[in-house]
Amino acid sequence: MTEEPLIPHYAGVDRSPAEVRARLAAYLESAAAHPVITRIREVAADAMRLAPGQRVLDGGCGLGEAAYPLALRVGPEGSVDGVDKSQNMLALADRRYAVWLRSHPGAAAVRFTVGDLTGLDFPAGSFDAVRCERTLQHLDDAQAVIAELVRVTRPGGRVCLVDTDWESLAFEGIAHEVLTPMLWRLRQRTVMSNPSMGRTLRNRLRQAGVVEVECHPVTVHFTDPQEAQHVVPYFEREVLLQIVGQGEGNDEMVCRWLAAVADAARRDEFLVALTIWVVAGTAPVRGTGAR
């Protein structure tokens, strides 16, 4: 018997049932609205060193909302291209962008297109800056994607990658006998190809020839499980059961976990933290190497 799709599974959005697609989109929307993600995106935009009139690529753009502040930074003479594999996500992105643009007439034009990040339909050196946020963790061919992002960046342009180190996930206030089996099960059942992606970005960029690489690790923490759920989706029963699977004692484990989380929150002892990495560098001029 085939197991039910795990979530989040952003590498195969369009192959998922409608209810799973809706849940994936809702998570992205909820995370994007949270101040933690807003702050990380500001760090990333600063690291991209954008200037008016530049052309920017957002690889793996999802719902497209990260393109909005970039469009404001490069202004009406610039442009932003968002590329994603999911037609469903991009249909939502187009509709939301049309609404946003009505109140931001001075922003750059944003275009969303379906594409494969391992083979972008752009000539070499097309963009002044490229970004890719929380996408590589889901991909088996992450290094090929990074090489392609570097290829379409002009020599001397900026490449910025943002991703989570899920192995940095840490909790306080939950008993060891409850925490340990849950973390083990979450790691065994992860749908991410690269849960430690965030901390590997520096070396991956250097391997792709990017120079002057700078790292901006952003450690985020939450003391309220409901607020944490916007970024760390491990505090709602149905979501957890989709991830860890039903049966095999998992229902009981999830109930025990949620009870322990609620008890820690009542005692004001709940805490969860993890690190999201913003890593950026300069695309090499021909003949230069990583350093």
C-alpha positions as CSV (number, residue, x, y, z in Angstrom):
1,M,0.0,0.0,0.0
2,T,1.3,3.5,-0.9
3,E,1.7,5.8,2.0
4,E,-0.2,9.1,2.0
5,P,1.8,12.1,0.8
6,L,3.9,13.7,3.5
7,I,3.9,17.4,4.0
8,P,5.5,19.8,3.5
9,H,6.5,18.4,0.1
10,Y,7.3,21.4,-2.1
11,A,9.3,19.4,-4.6
12,G,6.0,17.9,-5.9
13,V,3.3,20.4,-5.3
14,D,1.3,19.9,-8.5
15,R,1.3,16.1,-8.0
16,S,-0.3,16.4,-4.6
17,P,-4.0,16.2,-3.9
18,A,-5.9,19.5,-3.8
19,E,-6.2,19.5,0.0
20,V,-2.4,19.1,0.3
21,R,-1.7,21.8,-2.2
22,A,-4.0,24.1,-0.2
23,R,-2.2,23.3,3.0
24,L,1.2,23.9,1.4
25,A,0.1,27.3,0.1
26,A,-1.4,28.2,3.5
27,Y,1.9,27.4,5.2
28,L,3.9,29.6,2.8
29,E,1.4,32.4,3.2
30,S,1.5,32.1,7.0
31,A,5.3,32.0,7.1
32,A,5.6,35.0,4.7
33,A,3.5,37.2,6.9
34,H,5.5,36.4,10.1
35,P,8.0,39.0,11.2
36,V,10.7,36.4,11.4
37,I,10.6,35.7,7.7
38,T,10.2,39.4,6.9
39,R,13.4,40.1,8.8
40,I,15.3,37.3,7.1
41,R,14.2,38.6,3.7
42,E,15.4,42.0,4.6
43,V,18.8,40.6,5.5
44,A,18.9,38.7,2.2
45,A,17.9,41.8,0.2
46,D,20.6,43.8,1.8
47,A,23.2,41.1,1.0
48,M,22.1,41.2,-2.6
49,R,23.2,44.9,-2.8
50,L,20.4,45.9,-5.2
51,A,20.4,49.1,-7.1
52,P,17.7,50.9,-9.2
53,G,17.4,49.5,-12.7
54,Q,18.8,46.1,-12.0
55,R,17.3,42.8,-13.1
56,V,16.7,40.2,-10.4
57,L,15.8,36.5,-10.4
58,D,13.9,34.7,-7.6
59,G,14.4,31.0,-8.1
60,G,11.8,28.8,-6.5
61,C,9.5,31.8,-5.9
62,G,6.4,29.9,-4.7
63,L,3.6,32.3,-4.1
64,G,5.9,35.2,-5.2
65,E,5.5,37.5,-2.3
66,A,9.3,37.8,-1.8
67,A,9.5,39.5,-5.2
68,Y,7.5,42.6,-3.9
69,P,10.2,44.3,-1.8
70,L,12.8,43.4,-4.5
71,A,10.6,45.2,-7.1
72,L,10.5,48.3,-4.9
73,R,14.3,48.3,-4.5
74,V,15.1,48.1,-8.2
75,G,12.3,50.5,-9.1
76,P,10.4,51.0,-12.4
77,E,13.5,50.7,-14.6
78,G,14.3,47.3,-13.1
79,S,12.6,44.0,-13.3
80,V,12.1,40.8,-11.3
81,D,11.6,37.3,-12.7
82,G,10.1,34.6,-10.4
83,V,10.5,31.0,-11.5
84,D,8.9,28.0,-9.9
85,K,8.2,24.4,-11.0
86,S,4.6,24.6,-9.7
87,Q,1.9,25.9,-12.0
88,N,-0.5,25.9,-9.1
89,M,1.7,28.2,-7.0
90,L,2.4,30.5,-9.9
91,A,-1.3,30.9,-10.7
92,L,-1.8,32.2,-7.1
93,A,1.3,34.3,-7.5
94,D,0.0,36.1,-10.6
95,R,-3.4,36.9,-8.9
96,R,-1.8,38.2,-5.8
97,Y,0.8,40.3,-7.6
98,A,-2.0,42.0,-9.7
99,V,-3.7,43.1,-6.5
100,W,-0.4,44.3,-4.9
101,L,0.7,46.2,-8.0
102,R,-2.4,48.4,-7.9
103,S,-1.1,50.1,-4.7
104,H,2.6,50.1,-5.8
105,P,2.7,51.8,-9.2
106,G,6.4,52.7,-8.8
107,A,7.6,49.1,-8.5
108,A,9.5,47.1,-11.1
109,A,7.6,44.8,-13.3
110,V,7.4,41.2,-11.9
111,R,7.0,38.2,-14.2
112,F,6.3,34.7,-13.0
113,T,7.1,31.7,-15.2
114,V,7.1,28.0,-14.8
115,G,10.6,26.6,-15.1
116,D,13.2,24.0,-14.0
117,L,15.9,25.4,-11.8
118,T,18.4,22.9,-13.1
119,G,17.9,24.3,-16.6
120,L,16.7,27.9,-16.6
121,D,15.5,29.4,-19.9
122,F,17.8,32.5,-19.6
123,P,21.1,33.2,-21.3
124,A,24.3,33.3,-19.2
125,G,24.7,36.5,-17.2
126,S,21.1,37.6,-17.6
127,F,20.7,38.9,-14.0
128,D,22.4,41.4,-11.7
129,A,21.3,39.4,-8.7
130,V,19.6,36.1,-8.0
131,R,18.1,34.6,-4.9
132,C,16.7,31.2,-3.8
133,E,14.9,30.9,-0.5
134,R,14.0,27.7,1.4
135,T,13.9,25.7,-1.8
136,L,17.2,23.8,-2.0
137,Q,16.3,21.8,1.2
138,H,13.7,20.0,-0.9
139,L,15.8,19.2,-3.9
140,D,18.0,16.1,-4.7
141,D,20.0,18.1,-7.2
142,A,20.7,21.2,-5.1
143,Q,24.3,21.7,-6.4
144,A,23.1,21.6,-10.0
145,V,20.6,24.3,-9.1
146,I,23.2,26.5,-7.5
147,A,25.5,26.1,-10.6
148,E,22.6,27.2,-12.8
149,L,21.8,30.2,-10.6
150,V,25.4,31.2,-10.8
151,R,25.4,30.7,-14.6
152,V,22.6,33.2,-15.1
153,T,24.2,35.8,-12.9
154,R,26.4,38.3,-14.6
155,P,30.1,38.3,-13.6
156,G,30.4,40.5,-10.5
157,G,26.6,40.1,-9.8
158,R,25.3,38.8,-6.5
159,V,24.0,35.3,-5.6
160,C,22.0,35.0,-2.4
161,L,20.8,31.7,-0.9
162,V,18.5,31.4,2.1
163,D,17.8,28.0,3.8
164,T,17.0,26.4,7.1
165,D,19.3,24.1,9.1
166,W,16.5,21.8,10.4
167,E,19.1,19.8,12.3
168,S,19.6,22.9,14.5
169,L,16.1,22.6,15.8
170,A,16.1,22.7,19.6
171,F,13.4,22.6,22.3
172,E,13.3,23.5,26.0
173,G,10.5,22.7,28.5
174,I,9.6,19.3,27.1
175,A,10.6,16.1,29.0
176,H,13.4,14.0,27.3
177,E,11.2,10.9,27.1
178,V,8.6,12.8,25.1
179,L,11.0,14.9,23.0
180,T,13.5,12.2,21.9
181,P,11.1,9.8,20.1
182,M,9.3,12.7,18.4
183,L,12.5,14.2,17.1
184,W,13.6,10.7,15.9
185,R,10.4,10.1,14.1
186,L,10.4,13.6,12.5
187,R,13.9,13.0,11.2
188,Q,13.1,9.5,9.9
189,R,10.0,10.7,8.1
190,T,11.4,14.0,6.7
191,V,10.5,14.7,3.1
192,M,13.4,17.1,2.8
193,S,16.3,15.9,0.7
194,N,18.7,18.2,2.6
195,P,17.4,19.1,6.2
196,S,20.9,20.5,7.0
197,M,21.0,22.7,3.9
198,G,21.3,26.0,5.6
199,R,24.7,25.4,7.1
200,T,26.1,23.9,3.9
201,L,25.4,26.9,1.7
202,R,28.8,28.6,2.2
203,N,30.7,25.6,1.0
204,R,28.2,25.0,-1.8
205,L,28.5,28.5,-3.1
206,R,32.3,28.3,-3.0
207,Q,32.2,25.0,-4.9
208,A,30.2,26.8,-7.6
209,G,33.0,29.4,-8.0
210,V,31.3,32.2,-6.1
211,V,33.7,34.5,-4.3
212,E,33.6,36.9,-1.4
213,V,31.0,34.7,0.3
214,E,29.4,36.1,3.4
215,C,27.3,34.3,6.0
216,H,24.4,35.8,8.0
217,P,23.0,33.0,10.3
218,V,19.7,34.1,11.8
219,T,18.6,32.1,14.9
220,V,14.9,32.4,15.5
221,H,13.0,31.4,18.6
222,F,9.4,31.1,19.8
223,T,7.9,30.8,23.3
224,D,4.3,30.3,22.0
225,P,3.6,27.0,20.1
226,Q,0.8,28.7,18.1
227,E,3.1,31.4,16.9
228,A,5.9,28.9,16.2
229,Q,3.5,26.9,14.0
230,H,3.8,29.7,11.4
231,V,7.5,28.6,10.8
232,V,8.0,25.3,12.6
233,P,4.9,23.2,11.6
234,Y,5.1,20.6,14.4
235,F,2.3,21.8,16.8
236,E,-1.0,20.8,15.1
237,R,-2.3,17.2,15.3
238,E,-3.3,16.7,11.7
239,V,-0.1,18.1,10.3
240,L,2.0,16.0,12.6
241,L,0.2,12.8,11.7
242,Q,0.7,13.6,8.0
243,I,4.4,13.9,8.7
244,V,5.1,11.0,11.1
245,G,2.4,8.7,9.7
246,Q,-0.6,7.1,11.3
247,G,-0.5,3.8,13.2
248,E,2.6,2.2,14.7
249,G,1.8,4.0,18.0
250,N,2.2,7.4,16.3
251,D,-1.2,8.6,17.3
252,E,-0.4,8.1,20.9
253,M,3.1,9.7,20.5
254,V,1.5,12.8,18.8
255,C,-1.1,13.1,21.6
256,R,1.7,12.8,24.2
257,W,3.8,15.4,22.4
258,L,1.0,18.0,22.0
259,A,0.0,17.5,25.7
260,A,3.7,18.1,26.7
261,V,3.9,21.2,24.5
262,A,0.7,22.6,25.9
263,D,1.9,21.9,29.5
264,A,5.2,23.6,28.8
265,A,3.4,26.6,27.4
266,R,1.1,26.8,30.5
267,R,4.2,26.8,32.7
268,D,5.8,29.5,30.4
269,E,8.7,27.1,29.9
270,F,8.1,26.3,26.2
271,L,10.9,27.3,23.8
272,V,11.8,26.2,20.3
273,A,14.7,27.6,18.2
274,L,16.4,27.0,14.9
275,T,18.8,28.7,12.5
276,I,18.0,30.0,9.1
277,W,21.1,30.9,7.0
278,V,21.4,33.8,4.6
279,V,24.6,33.3,2.5
280,A,25.6,35.6,-0.4
281,G,28.6,36.1,-2.6
282,T,29.8,37.5,-5.9
283,A,29.5,35.6,-9.2
284,P,33.0,35.0,-10.5
285,V,34.6,36.9,-13.4
286,R,35.9,34.3,-15.9
287,G,39.2,32.9,-14.9
288,T,38.7,33.5,-11.1
289,G,38.0,30.7,-8.6
290,A,36.5,30.4,-5.1
291,R,38.3,31.6,-2.1
